[in-house]
Every structure is written in C-alpha cells, then in structure tokens.
Amino acid sequence: MNSFSQNWTVKSLEELNINIIDGDRGKNYPKKDELTSTGYCPFLNNKNLIGDKISLNDCEFISKERDSLLRKGRIQVNDIIITTRGTVGNVGFFHNKLDYDFARINSGMVILRNADSDILTQYLYHLLKSPLLKEQYKSLTSGSAQPQLPIRDLKKVKLIIPPKVIQEKIVNIIDSIESKIELNHAMNNTLEHMAMTLYKHWFIDFGPFQDGDFTDTELGEIPKGWEVKSLKDIASILMGQSPKSEFYNQEGEGLPFHQGVANFGIRFPINITHSTKLLRVAEEGDLLISVRAPVGRLNIAHTKMVIGRGLSAISSKTNNPSFLLYTLKTLFSEEDKYGSGTIFNSINKGELENLKVIVPVETIINEYESRVSVYESLIKTNHEQILSLTDTRDYLLPRLLSAEIDLSEVAEKVKEVILNEQPEPSV
C-alpha cells in the first residue's frame, strides 16, 4: 500500500457494528400460491438481484397480512442484501429510488444493516460486491448440490477499511461509473418499451388493421391473410446439453457457458463460467429461453456460448429476429405458463416447437423489423458500452481498495472514460 494507506485497517464482518438479519424460515413463511405479481410488499429472491443490483421488474409480492406475520427478514432503505443459498454472493443495495420503503427477503438471503460509524454504507456496498469479496464468499461456501454460505461463515469475511475521507473518494469514483451504466440501462429499457408497445399495437390490438377483414382462428380473430402457425415454422430451436463439470472453468477458456438463468441479466447474460467442451452452441443474437423452472425467462446471446440443459437457443428462420423476440416475450410474459413436471416445471423441444403464434403477412413483419431493428441496434451499442464501463469499474475497484493507484489521478481518467462512452441518443 502507498503512503495514504497507513491508517487503513482490515477487520472481519463480525468485528464491525453491522447487523446481520436472516430471512424468516418459520411457519408463516409465504407459500408459492400466496405470492402475487403485484401487492403490498415486495418479496425478494435471487432473480431480483441482477448484476449486483436490486431489480423489481420481475418481482413477487406478499399481502399486508402475510407481511405482518413474518418475524424477520424485513429490509429497509440503505440496507444491503447478500444471497447465501443457491447462487451465493450476489449483492444488492435497497435505495429510495426503488419506490418502496421496505421489502422482505426470502430464506436464501441475509440483510446487512450498517451501524458502524467508521464505514460508509455506500462504501460497504461497493466493497461487498468487489472481486476481492467474491473470492472470499467462494472460499467459504459449502455444499455441492445446494451451495450455502451460513451466517457463521459470512461473519469471517475480511473487509478493507480506509479512513472515511478515502472511502468517500472511492465511492465517488465508482458511483460516477455506475451512474453512467444505469443511464445506459435506462435508455435500453425505454427502447425496449417502445418496441414492445409497437408490437402490441400492431400484433395484439391490430390497431392499424382494424378497418380490414378478419378471419376466425384457434387464437381468435386475426386480420385476413395472416396465419396461425407453430413456432417451429418461423424459428429454429436448439435444446441445450450440459458438458461434464470437469470442462468448466472461470478463467475464460473455451466459450461462455450458461446452464440456466442463474447469470441471466436484464437482457444479456453475464458470463462467469466457461466450457472447453462445446456440445450445444448458441450463436450471437440467438434468443436464450429457460426450459426448466422457471420456464420462459428470456435473454439474448451477445456472443457465441455453450448452453446447458436448462436453456434453449431460438433463432429466426425468416431473418426477423426482432419480431421473434417480442413474439416470445408475449408468449412467455407469464413464467411457467407452459410446460409440465411433477416437481419442477419444464418444457421439451416438441412442446416448444408446437406453440401457436400469429404470423402476419410478410410485408407487415418486414416493416416492423425495419423499425425495431433500429432500436435493437442502439440497445446493443449501449450494452457494449455497459460492458466497457463495467470492465473499467471491476479493474479499478480492487486497486482502489488496496491503494495501488492514486485516487486523484484515477478520478480524472474516469471522467475521460465516461465522456468517451457517451451512449447514442434514443430515437
């Protein structure tokens, strides 16, 4: 460490005044049929932590009555949460921009509530999601079938604590990068909303075609000349197959590997594991859909990748990927709507192939594709900038935490990076 690090300390989590609050596991824990898509209190689980951020876009809720019965696991503004079962070590910060004053966590998470005067909560959040801490979580995790990080082991993680003035500088640098990342995410959300709005107007409400003749079909009345077809008529479907675990690595050898939705992002998956055995490979631009519980969650392959048995890769046979994307988003707007299974819901290739979809006449599809492909191109550009900014953040954070680089010099360089990563304006 350099000269300004002489007053830095390293303490374990249990040595700090940070409360660790478990989720409720008692008799009042909500049952699956008590969870709703809207409601009084968000009930967070692993899928609500994407890229170490809390997302309520696909959240389940519990009623006021159920919330009042739970004894533990209530999260409030400025709390931090960490997943401790299944996918271990995802981190989220519950801030006031999430539009809720409180939420509940499921039994696979814990809450960290900072009451230590020597550590800033925002610094703590950045530290807990840093590569340095991720490695510690990994070393402390136990269980192969169901990985777990018990509270007794979580308390052992070591935290680097510089003086608060240094913490503030580190927070400002990282926050400036993450604000730019959030701006790009917001632009992408707007662009996707525009594409979906147009899809619904044309292909669900038939807005521009209401004055024409309609034909009765198994999916209801549709404009004359349009058809009801099976998904296999417009798309190629590749089911995943998992290589043996001996071929997995996290050193970037081979191609990115995704077994299911554990590392799905908002739109594109986050590559963590790679595989040197290339059994079933999705091409860049293929639509990735989960075929095991939950059935129907979607991402897009932003590069070639190996897919395991929990996923399928779907591509357009007619060179209309945007139309196919929003058709699938509409089909699977409700998770687990399709599929079967006695313990876990799943959908097989035959069931996927035979899903019924409305197919407009070619000129209409091409017109939609022409308009929406502009949005999709901007989304991809914004995402590439997000990846670049994320790499910059992940490179800087451990070096800032170990005082390897000068803070003032880094702050100026970050400003330059952000200016060079200005996203293209939305349309």
TORKOL-4160 file (C-alpha; in steps of 0.2 Angstrom, whole numbers, padded with zeros to 4 digits, m for minus):
427
<pt num="1" X="0000" Y="0000" Z="0000"/>
<pt num="2" X="0006" Y="0018" Z="m0003"/>
<pt num="3" X="0008" Y="0032" Z="0009"/>
<pt num="4" X="m0010" Y="0037" Z="0011"/>
<pt num="5" X="m0015" Y="0019" Z="0017"/>
<pt num="6" X="m0005" Y="0019" Z="0033"/>
<pt num="7" X="m0022" Y="0022" Z="0043"/>
<pt num="8" X="m0031" Y="0008" Z="0034"/>
<pt num="9" X="m0037" Y="m0007" Z="0044"/>
<pt num="10" X="m0043" Y="m0024" Z="0040"/>
<pt num="11" X="m0057" Y="m0031" Z="0050"/>
<pt num="12" X="m0069" Y="m0046" Z="0049"/>
<pt num="13" X="m0088" Y="m0043" Z="0047"/>
<pt num="14" X="m0091" Y="m0049" Z="0065"/>
<pt num="15" X="m0079" Y="m0036" Z="0072"/>
<pt num="16" X="m0089" Y="m0022" Z="0065"/>
<pt num="17" X="m0105" Y="m0014" Z="0071"/>
<pt num="18" X="m0115" Y="m0022" Z="0056"/>
<pt num="19" X="m0131" Y="m0031" Z="0060"/>
<pt num="20" X="m0134" Y="m0047" Z="0050"/>
<pt num="21" X="m0153" Y="m0051" Z="0049"/>
<pt num="22" X="m0159" Y="m0068" Z="0042"/>
<pt num="23" X="m0174" Y="m0071" Z="0032"/>
<pt num="24" X="m0189" Y="m0079" Z="0041"/>
<pt num="25" X="m0190" Y="m0098" Z="0040"/>
<pt num="26" X="m0204" Y="m0101" Z="0052"/>
<pt num="27" X="m0222" Y="m0107" Z="0049"/>
<pt num="28" X="m0228" Y="m0090" Z="0042"/>
<pt num="29" X="m0216" Y="m0091" Z="0028"/>
<pt num="30" X="m0227" Y="m0087" Z="0012"/>
<pt num="31" X="m0232" Y="m0102" Z="0001"/>
<pt num="32" X="m0230" Y="m0101" Z="m0018"/>
<pt num="33" X="m0248" Y="m0098" Z="m0021"/>
<pt num="34" X="m0248" Y="m0083" Z="m0009"/>
<pt num="35" X="m0235" Y="m0074" Z="m0020"/>
<pt num="36" X="m0243" Y="m0062" Z="m0032"/>
<pt num="37" X="m0236" Y="m0051" Z="m0047"/>
<pt num="38" X="m0242" Y="m0035" Z="m0038"/>
<pt num="39" X="m0246" Y="m0032" Z="m0020"/>
<pt num="40" X="m0242" Y="m0023" Z="m0003"/>
<pt num="41" X="m0224" Y="m0029" Z="0000"/>
<pt num="42" X="m0210" Y="m0035" Z="m0012"/>
<pt num="43" X="m0204" Y="m0052" Z="m0008"/>
<pt num="44" X="m0186" Y="m0053" Z="m0015"/>
<pt num="45" X="m0177" Y="m0068" Z="m0021"/>
<pt num="46" X="m0162" Y="m0072" Z="m0031"/>
<pt num="47" X="m0169" Y="m0067" Z="m0048"/>
<pt num="48" X="m0171" Y="m0049" Z="m0041"/>
<pt num="49" X="m0153" Y="m0047" Z="m0040"/>
<pt num="50" X="m0146" Y="m0044" Z="m0057"/>
<pt num="51" X="m0128" Y="m0038" Z="m0059"/>
<pt num="52" X="m0127" Y="m0034" Z="m0040"/>
<pt num="53" X="m0142" Y="m0023" Z="m0042"/>
<pt num="54" X="m0159" Y="m0025" Z="m0035"/>
<pt num="55" X="m0172" Y="m0026" Z="m0049"/>
<pt num="56" X="m0191" Y="m0026" Z="m0045"/>
<pt num="57" X="m0196" Y="m0028" Z="m0064"/>
<pt num="58" X="m0200" Y="m0046" Z="m0061"/>
<pt num="59" X="m0204" Y="m0046" Z="m0043"/>
<pt num="60" X="m0216" Y="m0056" Z="m0032"/>
<pt num="61" X="m0226" Y="m0048" Z="m0018"/>
<pt num="62" X="m0235" Y="m0053" Z="m0002"/>
<pt num="63" X="m0250" Y="m0046" Z="0006"/>
<pt num="64" X="m0251" Y="m0034" Z="0021"/>
<pt num="65" X="m0257" Y="m0048" Z="0032"/>
<pt num="66" X="m0243" Y="m0060" Z="0027"/>
<pt num="67" X="m0230" Y="m0047" Z="0030"/>
<pt num="68" X="m0237" Y="m0043" Z="0047"/>
<pt num="69" X="m0235" Y="m0062" Z="0052"/>
<pt num="70" X="m0216" Y="m0063" Z="0047"/>
<pt num="71" X="m0204" Y="m0060" Z="0062"/>
<pt num="72" X="m0188" Y="m0057" Z="0052"/>
<pt num="73" X="m0181" Y="m0053" Z="0035"/>
<pt num="74" X="m0188" Y="m0035" Z="0033"/>
<pt num="75" X="m0177" Y="m0024" Z="0023"/>
<pt num="76" X="m0177" Y="m0005" Z="0023"/>
<pt num="77" X="m0169" Y="0009" Z="0014"/>
<pt num="78" X="m0150" Y="0009" Z="0015"/>
<pt num="79" X="m0149" Y="m0010" Z="0019"/>
<pt num="80" X="m0138" Y="m0022" Z="0009"/>
<pt num="81" X="m0143" Y="m0039" Z="0005"/>
<pt num="82" X="m0132" Y="m0054" Z="0000"/>
<pt num="83" X="m0138" Y="m0071" Z="m0007"/>
<pt num="84" X="m0132" Y="m0086" Z="0004"/>
<pt num="85" X="m0140" Y="m0101" Z="m0004"/>
<pt num="86" X="m0140" Y="m0107" Z="m0022"/>
<pt num="87" X="m0131" Y="m0093" Z="m0031"/>
<pt num="88" X="m0120" Y="m0087" Z="m0017"/>
<pt num="89" X="m0113" Y="m0069" Z="m0016"/>
<pt num="90" X="m0125" Y="m0059" Z="m0026"/>
<pt num="91" X="m0126" Y="m0042" Z="m0018"/>
<pt num="92" X="m0140" Y="m0028" Z="m0019"/>
<pt num="93" X="m0142" Y="m0011" Z="m0011"/>
<pt num="94" X="m0160" Y="m0006" Z="m0006"/>
<pt num="95" X="m0161" Y="0013" Z="m0010"/>
<pt num="96" X="m0175" Y="0025" Z="m0010"/>
<pt num="97" X="m0177" Y="0025" Z="m0029"/>
<pt num="98" X="m0185" Y="0008" Z="m0029"/>
<pt num="99" X="m0201" Y="0016" Z="m0024"/>
<pt num="100" X="m0204" Y="0005" Z="m0009"/>
<pt num="101" X="m0199" Y="0010" Z="0009"/>
<pt num="102" X="m0197" Y="m0009" Z="0014"/>
<pt num="103" X="m0197" Y="m0026" Z="0007"/>
<pt num="104" X="m0195" Y="m0044" Z="0013"/>
<pt num="105" X="m0181" Y="m0056" Z="0009"/>
<pt num="106" X="m0183" Y="m0075" Z="0006"/>
<pt num="107" X="m0174" Y="m0088" Z="0016"/>
<pt num="108" X="m0159" Y="m0088" Z="0004"/>
<pt num="109" X="m0153" Y="m0071" Z="0008"/>
<pt num="110" X="m0147" Y="m0061" Z="0023"/>
<pt num="111" X="m0148" Y="m0042" Z="0026"/>
<pt num="112" X="m0133" Y="m0032" Z="0032"/>
<pt num="113" X="m0138" Y="m0016" Z="0041"/>
<pt num="114" X="m0124" Y="m0004" Z="0044"/>
<pt num="115" X="m0122" Y="0004" Z="0061"/>
<pt num="116" X="m0104" Y="0007" Z="0061"/>
<pt num="117" X="m0098" Y="0025" Z="0062"/>
<pt num="118" X="m0081" Y="0020" Z="0054"/>
<pt num="119" X="m0088" Y="0014" Z="0037"/>
<pt num="120" X="m0099" Y="0022" Z="0025"/>
<pt num="121" X="m0114" Y="0011" Z="0019"/>
<pt num="122" X="m0111" Y="0015" Z="0001"/>
<pt num="123" X="m0093" Y="0010" Z="0003"/>
<pt num="124" X="m0098" Y="m0006" Z="0011"/>
<pt num="125" X="m0109" Y="m0010" Z="m0003"/>
<pt num="126" X="m0096" Y="m0007" Z="m0016"/>
<pt num="127" X="m0084" Y="m0017" Z="m0006"/>
<pt num="128" X="m0096" Y="m0032" Z="m0003"/>
<pt num="129" X="m0098" Y="m0034" Z="m0022"/>
<pt num="130" X="m0080" Y="m0032" Z="m0027"/>
<pt num="131" X="m0070" Y="m0046" Z="m0034"/>
<pt num="132" X="m0060" Y="m0047" Z="m0018"/>
<pt num="133" X="m0075" Y="m0051" Z="m0008"/>
<pt num="134" X="m0082" Y="m0063" Z="m0021"/>
<pt num="135" X="m0067" Y="m0074" Z="m0019"/>
<pt num="136" X="m0070" Y="m0074" Z="0000"/>
<pt num="137" X="m0088" Y="m0079" Z="m0002"/>
<pt num="138" X="m0082" Y="m0093" Z="m0014"/>
<pt num="139" X="m0069" Y="m0100" Z="m0002"/>
<pt num="140" X="m0082" Y="m0100" Z="0012"/>
<pt num="141" X="m0096" Y="m0108" Z="0003"/>
<pt num="142" X="m0101" Y="m0126" Z="0007"/>
<pt num="143" X="m0112" Y="m0139" Z="m0002"/>
<pt num="144" X="m0111" Y="m0145" Z="m0020"/>
<pt num="145" X="m0130" Y="m0149" Z="m0024"/>
<pt num="146" X="m0136" Y="m0133" Z="m0015"/>
<pt num="147" X="m0121" Y="m0121" Z="m0011"/>
<pt num="148" X="m0123" Y="m0112" Z="0005"/>
<pt num="149" X="m0114" Y="m0098" Z="0014"/>
<pt num="150" X="m0121" Y="m0099" Z="0033"/>
<pt num="151" X="m0120" Y="m0083" Z="0043"/>
<pt num="152" X="m0107" Y="m0090" Z="0054"/>
<pt num="153" X="m0095" Y="m0091" Z="0039"/>
<pt num="154" X="m0101" Y="m0075" Z="0032"/>
<pt num="155" X="m0095" Y="m0066" Z="0048"/>
<pt num="156" X="m0077" Y="m0072" Z="0044"/>
<pt num="157" X="m0075" Y="m0061" Z="0028"/>
<pt num="158" X="m0062" Y="m0048" Z="0029"/>
<pt num="159" X="m0065" Y="m0030" Z="0025"/>
<pt num="160" X="m0053" Y="m0017" Z="0020"/>
<pt num="161" X="m0057" Y="m0001" Z="0029"/>
<pt num="162" X="m0048" Y="0015" Z="0024"/>
<pt num="163" X="m0051" Y="0032" Z="0033"/>
<pt num="164" X="m0069" Y="0039" Z="0029"/>
<pt num="165" X="m0062" Y="0053" Z="0018"/>
<pt num="166" X="m0054" Y="0040" Z="0007"/>
<pt num="167" X="m0070" Y="0029" Z="0007"/>
<pt num="168" X="m0079" Y="0045" Z="0000"/>
<pt num="169" X="m0067" Y="0047" Z="m0014"/>
<pt num="170" X="m0068" Y="0028" Z="m0019"/>
<pt num="171" X="m0087" Y="0029" Z="m0018"/>
<pt num="172" X="m0087" Y="0045" Z="m0029"/>
<pt num="173" X="m0077" Y="0037" Z="m0042"/>
<pt num="174" X="m0086" Y="0020" Z="m0043"/>
<pt num="175" X="m0103" Y="0029" Z="m0042"/>
<pt num="176" X="m0099" Y="0040" Z="m0057"/>
<pt num="177" X="m0096" Y="0025" Z="m0067"/>
<pt num="178" X="m0111" Y="0016" Z="m0061"/>
<pt num="179" X="m0122" Y="0031" Z="m0064"/>
<pt num="180" X="m0117" Y="0030" Z="m0082"/>
<pt num="181" X="m0120" Y="0012" Z="m0083"/>
<pt num="182" X="m0138" Y="0015" Z="m0075"/>
<pt num="183" X="m0141" Y="0028" Z="m0088"/>
<pt num="184" X="m0137" Y="0016" Z="m0102"/>
<pt num="185" X="m0149" Y="0003" Z="m0094"/>
<pt num="186" X="m0162" Y="0016" Z="m0093"/>
<pt num="187" X="m0160" Y="0020" Z="m0111"/>
<pt num="188" X="m0161" Y="0002" Z="m0116"/>
<pt num="189" X="m0177" Y="0000" Z="m0106"/>
<pt num="190" X="m0185" Y="0014" Z="m0115"/>
<pt num="191" X="m0180" Y="0007" Z="m0132"/>
<pt num="192" X="m0187" Y="m0010" Z="m0127"/>
<pt num="193" X="m0203" Y="m0002" Z="m0121"/>
<pt num="194" X="m0205" Y="0007" Z="m0137"/>
<pt num="195" X="m0203" Y="m0009" Z="m0147"/>
<pt num="196" X="m0215" Y="m0019" Z="m0136"/>
<pt num="197" X="m0228" Y="m0005" Z="m0137"/>
<pt num="198" X="m0227" Y="m0006" Z="m0156"/>
<pt num="199" X="m0228" Y="m0025" Z="m0156"/>
<pt num="200" X="m0244" Y="m0024" Z="m0145"/>
<pt num="201" X="m0252" Y="m0011" Z="m0155"/>
<pt num="202" X="m0249" Y="m0020" Z="m0172"/>
<pt num="203" X="m0250" Y="m0038" Z="m0167"/>
<pt num="204" X="m0261" Y="m0040" Z="m0152"/>
<pt num="205" X="m0273" Y="m0025" Z="m0153"/>
<pt num="206" X="m0272" Y="m0025" Z="m0173"/>
<pt num="207" X="m0273" Y="m0006" Z="m0172"/>
<pt num="208" X="m0268" Y="m0001" Z="m0189"/>
<pt num="209" X="m0278" Y="m0016" Z="m0197"/>
<pt num="210" X="m0295" Y="m0014" Z="m0188"/>
<pt num="211" X="m0303" Y="m0007" Z="m0204"/>
<pt num="212" X="m0299" Y="m0023" Z="m0214"/>
<pt num="213" X="m0307" Y="m0040" Z="m0214"/>
<pt num="214" X="m0304" Y="m0053" Z="m0200"/>
<pt num="215" X="m0303" Y="m0072" Z="m0200"/>
<pt num="216" X="m0308" Y="m0083" Z="m0186"/>
<pt num="217" X="m0294" Y="m0095" Z="m0179"/>
<pt num="218" X="m0290" Y="m0105" Z="m0164"/>
<pt num="219" X="m0281" Y="m0090" Z="m0157"/>
<pt num="220" X="m0296" Y="m0079" Z="m0160"/>
<pt num="221" X="m0300" Y="m0067" Z="m0174"/>
<pt num="222" X="m0285" Y="m0060" Z="m0184"/>
<pt num="223" X="m0283" Y="m0049" Z="m0200"/>
<pt num="224" X="m0287" Y="m0058" Z="m0216"/>
<pt num="225" X="m0271" Y="m0065" Z="m0224"/>
<pt num="226" X="m0262" Y="m0068" Z="m0208"/>
<pt num="227" X="m0260" Y="m0086" Z="m0201"/>
<pt num="228" X="m0258" Y="m0096" Z="m0185"/>
<pt num="229" X="m0243" Y="m0106" Z="m0186"/>
<pt num="230" X="m0232" Y="m0117" Z="m0175"/>
<pt num="231" X="m0216" Y="m0109" Z="m0168"/>
<pt num="232" X="m0206" Y="m0122" Z="m0177"/>
<pt num="233" X="m0212" Y="m0114" Z="m0194"/>
<pt num="234" X="m0204" Y="m0097" Z="m0190"/>
<pt num="235" X="m0189" Y="m0102" Z="m0179"/>
<pt num="236" X="m0175" Y="m0115" Z="m0177"/>
<pt num="237" X="m0174" Y="m0122" Z="m0159"/>
<pt num="238" X="m0158" Y="m0129" Z="m0151"/>
<pt num="239" X="m0160" Y="m0138" Z="m0134"/>
<pt num="240" X="m0145" Y="m0137" Z="m0123"/>
<pt num="241" X="m0134" Y="m0151" Z="m0117"/>
<pt num="242" X="m0123" Y="m0149" Z="m0102"/>
<pt num="243" X="m0105" Y="m0154" Z="m0103"/>
<pt num="244" X="m0097" Y="m0163" Z="m0088"/>
<pt num="245" X="m0091" Y="m0151" Z="m0074"/>
<pt num="246" X="m0073" Y="m0156" Z="m0077"/>
<pt num="247" X="m0074" Y="m0145" Z="m0093"/>
<pt num="248" X="m0080" Y="m0129" Z="m0083"/>
<pt num="249" X="m0068" Y="m0115" Z="m0079"/>
<pt num="250" X="m0069" Y="m0097" Z="m0073"/>
<pt num="251" X="m0053" Y="m0092" Z="m0082"/>
<pt num="252" X="m0061" Y="m0088" Z="m0099"/>
<pt num="253" X="m0055" Y="m0104" Z="m0108"/>
<pt num="254" X="m0067" Y="m0110" Z="m0121"/>
<pt num="255" X="m0084" Y="m0102" Z="m0123"/>
<pt num="256" X="m0095" Y="m0094" Z="m0110"/>
<pt num="257" X="m0107" Y="m0107" Z="m0103"/>
<pt num="258" X="m0124" Y="m0105" Z="m0096"/>
<pt num="259" X="m0134" Y="m0119" Z="m0088"/>
<pt num="260" X="m0150" Y="m0109" Z="m0084"/>
<pt num="261" X="m0155" Y="m0092" Z="m0078"/>
<pt num="262" X="m0143" Y="m0090" Z="m0063"/>
<pt num="263" X="m0132" Y="m0077" Z="m0073"/>
<pt num="264" X="m0146" Y="m0070" Z="m0084"/>
<pt num="265" X="m0145" Y="m0051" Z="m0084"/>
<pt num="266" X="m0159" Y="m0038" Z="m0089"/>
<pt num="267" X="m0157" Y="m0043" Z="m0107"/>
<pt num="268" X="m0140" Y="m0051" Z="m0110"/>
<pt num="269" X="m0132" Y="m0065" Z="m0099"/>
<pt num="270" X="m0117" Y="m0061" Z="m0088"/>
<pt num="271" X="m0103" Y="m0073" Z="m0092"/>
<pt num="272" X="m0094" Y="m0080" Z="m0077"/>
<pt num="273" X="m0092" Y="m0099" Z="m0081"/>
<pt num="274" X="m0084" Y="m0105" Z="m0097"/>
<pt num="275" X="m0083" Y="m0123" Z="m0105"/>
<pt num="276" X="m0069" Y="m0130" Z="m0116"/>
<pt num="277" X="m0082" Y="m0144" Z="m0121"/>
<pt num="278" X="m0093" Y="m0137" Z="m0135"/>
<pt num="279" X="m0108" Y="m0148" Z="m0136"/>
<pt num="280" X="m0123" Y="m0136" Z="m0140"/>
<pt num="281" X="m0118" Y="m0119" Z="m0145"/>
<pt num="282" X="m0129" Y="m0104" Z="m0147"/>
<pt num="283" X="m0124" Y="m0091" Z="m0160"/>
<pt num="284" X="m0123" Y="m0072" Z="m0156"/>
<pt num="285" X="m0140" Y="m0065" Z="m0157"/>
<pt num="286" X="m0149" Y="m0081" Z="m0153"/>
<pt num="287" X="m0163" Y="m0080" Z="m0141"/>
<pt num="288" X="m0160" Y="m0089" Z="m0125"/>
<pt num="289" X="m0175" Y="m0096" Z="m0116"/>
<pt num="290" X="m0176" Y="m0106" Z="m0099"/>
<pt num="291" X="m0184" Y="m0123" Z="m0102"/>
<pt num="292" X="m0183" Y="m0128" Z="m0084"/>
<pt num="293" X="m0191" Y="m0119" Z="m0069"/>
<pt num="294" X="m0194" Y="m0105" Z="m0072"/>
<pt num="295" X="m0200" Y="m0109" Z="m0090"/>
<pt num="296" X="m0200" Y="m0094" Z="m0101"/>
<pt num="297" X="m0187" Y="m0082" Z="m0095"/>
<pt num="298" X="m0178" Y="m0074" Z="m0109"/>
<pt num="299" X="m0160" Y="m0067" Z="m0113"/>
<pt num="300" X="m0151" Y="m0064" Z="m0129"/>
<pt num="301" X="m0134" Y="m0071" Z="m0133"/>
<pt num="302" X="m0122" Y="m0057" Z="m0136"/>
<pt num="303" X="m0108" Y="m0069" Z="m0141"/>
<pt num="304" X="m0107" Y="m0087" Z="m0145"/>
<pt num="305" X="m0109" Y="m0098" Z="m0130"/>
<pt num="306" X="m0112" Y="m0116" Z="m0124"/>
<pt num="307" X="m0129" Y="m0119" Z="m0117"/>
<pt num="308" X="m0134" Y="m0132" Z="m0104"/>
<pt num="309" X="m0149" Y="m0142" Z="m0102"/>
<pt num="310" X="m0159" Y="m0128" Z="m0093"/>
<pt num="311" X="m0159" Y="m0117" Z="m0109"/>
<pt num="312" X="m0164" Y="m0117" Z="m0127"/>
<pt num="313" X="m0157" Y="m0106" Z="m0141"/>
<pt num="314" X="m0170" Y="m0100" Z="m0153"/>
<pt num="315" X="m0166" Y="m0091" Z="m0170"/>
<pt num="316" X="m0177" Y="m0084" Z="m0183"/>
<pt num="317" X="m0179" Y="m0094" Z="m0200"/>
<pt num="318" X="m0185" Y="m0078" Z="m0209"/>
<pt num="319" X="m0172" Y="m0066" Z="m0204"/>
<pt num="320" X="m0184" Y="m0057" Z="m0192"/>
<pt num="321" X="m0175" Y="m0058" Z="m0175"/>
<pt num="322" X="m0184" Y="m0043" Z="m0168"/>
<pt num="323" X="m0202" Y="m0049" Z="m0172"/>
<pt num="324" X="m0197" Y="m0066" Z="m0165"/>
<pt num="325" X="m0190" Y="m0058" Z="m0149"/>
<pt num="326" X="m0206" Y="m0049" Z="m0145"/>
<pt num="327" X="m0217" Y="m0063" Z="m0150"/>
<pt num="328" X="m0208" Y="m0074" Z="m0137"/>
<pt num="329" X="m0209" Y="m0060" Z="m0124"/>
<pt num="330" X="m0228" Y="m0060" Z="m0127"/>
<pt num="331" X="m0229" Y="m0079" Z="m0127"/>
<pt num="332" X="m0219" Y="m0080" Z="m0110"/>
<pt num="333" X="m0225" Y="m0064" Z="m0102"/>
<pt num="334" X="m0230" Y="m0076" Z="m0088"/>
<pt num="335" X="m0217" Y="m0088" Z="m0081"/>
<pt num="336" X="m0221" Y="m0106" Z="m0080"/>
<pt num="337" X="m0237" Y="m0103" Z="m0091"/>
<pt num="338" X="m0231" Y="m0118" Z="m0102"/>
<pt num="339" X="m0223" Y="m0134" Z="m0098"/>
<pt num="340" X="m0226" Y="m0149" Z="m0086"/>
<pt num="341" X="m0217" Y="m0158" Z="m0072"/>
<pt num="342" X="m0222" Y="m0166" Z="m0056"/>
<pt num="343" X="m0208" Y="m0157" Z="m0046"/>
<pt num="344" X="m0201" Y="m0144" Z="m0057"/>
<pt num="345" X="m0209" Y="m0136" Z="m0072"/>
<pt num="346" X="m0201" Y="m0139" Z="m0088"/>
<pt num="347" X="m0204" Y="m0138" Z="m0107"/>
<pt num="348" X="m0197" Y="m0150" Z="m0120"/>
<pt num="349" X="m0192" Y="m0147" Z="m0138"/>
<pt num="350" X="m0209" Y="m0154" Z="m0145"/>
<pt num="351" X="m0219" Y="m0143" Z="m0134"/>
<pt num="352" X="m0209" Y="m0128" Z="m0139"/>
<pt num="353" X="m0210" Y="m0132" Z="m0157"/>
<pt num="354" X="m0229" Y="m0133" Z="m0157"/>
<pt num="355" X="m0233" Y="m0117" Z="m0148"/>
<pt num="356" X="m0245" Y="m0107" Z="m0158"/>
<pt num="357" X="m0241" Y="m0090" Z="m0164"/>
<pt num="358" X="m0249" Y="m0077" Z="m0175"/>
<pt num="359" X="m0239" Y="m0074" Z="m0191"/>
<pt num="360" X="m0244" Y="m0058" Z="m0201"/>
<pt num="361" X="m0241" Y="m0056" Z="m0219"/>
<pt num="362" X="m0223" Y="m0054" Z="m0224"/>
<pt num="363" X="m0224" Y="m0035" Z="m0229"/>
<pt num="364" X="m0230" Y="m0031" Z="m0211"/>
<pt num="365" X="m0217" Y="m0042" Z="m0202"/>
<pt num="366" X="m0203" Y="m0033" Z="m0213"/>
<pt num="367" X="m0210" Y="m0016" Z="m0209"/>
<pt num="368" X="m0210" Y="m0020" Z="m0190"/>
<pt num="369" X="m0192" Y="m0027" Z="m0192"/>
<pt num="370" X="m0186" Y="m0012" Z="m0201"/>
<pt num="371" X="m0192" Y="0000" Z="m0187"/>
<pt num="372" X="m0187" Y="m0010" Z="m0172"/>
<pt num="373" X="m0170" Y="m0016" Z="m0179"/>
<pt num="374" X="m0165" Y="0002" Z="m0176"/>
<pt num="375" X="m0170" Y="0001" Z="m0158"/>
<pt num="376" X="m0161" Y="m0016" Z="m0156"/>
<pt num="377" X="m0145" Y="m0009" Z="m0164"/>
<pt num="378" X="m0145" Y="0006" Z="m0151"/>
<pt num="379" X="m0148" Y="m0007" Z="m0137"/>
<pt num="380" X="m0133" Y="m0017" Z="m0142"/>
<pt num="381" X="m0122" Y="m0002" Z="m0144"/>
<pt num="382" X="m0127" Y="0004" Z="m0126"/>
<pt num="383" X="m0124" Y="m0014" Z="m0119"/>
<pt num="384" X="m0107" Y="m0014" Z="m0127"/>
<pt num="385" X="m0103" Y="0002" Z="m0118"/>
<pt num="386" X="m0110" Y="m0005" Z="m0102"/>
<pt num="387" X="m0098" Y="m0020" Z="m0103"/>
<pt num="388" X="m0083" Y="m0007" Z="m0106"/>
<pt num="389" X="m0088" Y="0003" Z="m0091"/>
<pt num="390" X="m0091" Y="m0012" Z="m0081"/>
<pt num="391" X="m0074" Y="m0019" Z="m0085"/>
<pt num="392" X="m0067" Y="m0002" Z="m0080"/>
<pt num="393" X="m0075" Y="m0002" Z="m0063"/>
<pt num="394" X="m0070" Y="m0020" Z="m0060"/>
<pt num="395" X="m0052" Y="m0016" Z="m0064"/>
<pt num="396" X="m0052" Y="0000" Z="m0053"/>
<pt num="397" X="m0061" Y="m0006" Z="m0038"/>
<pt num="398" X="m0049" Y="m0019" Z="m0031"/>
<pt num="399" X="m0034" Y="m0007" Z="m0035"/>
<pt num="400" X="m0043" Y="0007" Z="m0026"/>
<pt num="401" X="m0046" Y="m0005" Z="m0011"/>
<pt num="402" X="m0028" Y="m0010" Z="m0010"/>
<pt num="403" X="m0022" Y="0008" Z="m0013"/>
<pt num="404" X="m0012" Y="0003" Z="m0028"/>
<pt num="405" X="m0016" Y="0018" Z="m0038"/>
<pt num="406" X="m0018" Y="0037" Z="m0035"/>
<pt num="407" X="m0036" Y="0042" Z="m0031"/>
<pt num="408" X="m0035" Y="0060" Z="m0039"/>
<pt num="409" X="m0027" Y="0053" Z="m0055"/>
<pt num="410" X="m0040" Y="0040" Z="m0056"/>
<pt num="411" X="m0054" Y="0052" Z="m0054"/>
<pt num="412" X="m0048" Y="0062" Z="m0069"/>
<pt num="413" X="m0046" Y="0047" Z="m0080"/>
<pt num="414" X="m0063" Y="0041" Z="m0076"/>
<pt num="415" X="m0070" Y="0057" Z="m0082"/>
<pt num="416" X="m0062" Y="0055" Z="m0098"/>
<pt num="417" X="m0068" Y="0037" Z="m0100"/>
<pt num="418" X="m0086" Y="0042" Z="m0096"/>
<pt num="419" X="m0085" Y="0056" Z="m0109"/>
<pt num="420" X="m0079" Y="0043" Z="m0122"/>
<pt num="421" X="m0093" Y="0031" Z="m0118"/>
<pt num="422" X="m0107" Y="0043" Z="m0122"/>
<pt num="423" X="m0122" Y="0032" Z="m0127"/>
<pt num="424" X="m0130" Y="0036" Z="m0144"/>
<pt num="425" X="m0146" Y="0046" Z="m0142"/>
<pt num="426" X="m0163" Y="0037" Z="m0142"/>
<pt num="427" X="m0174" Y="0039" Z="m0156"/>
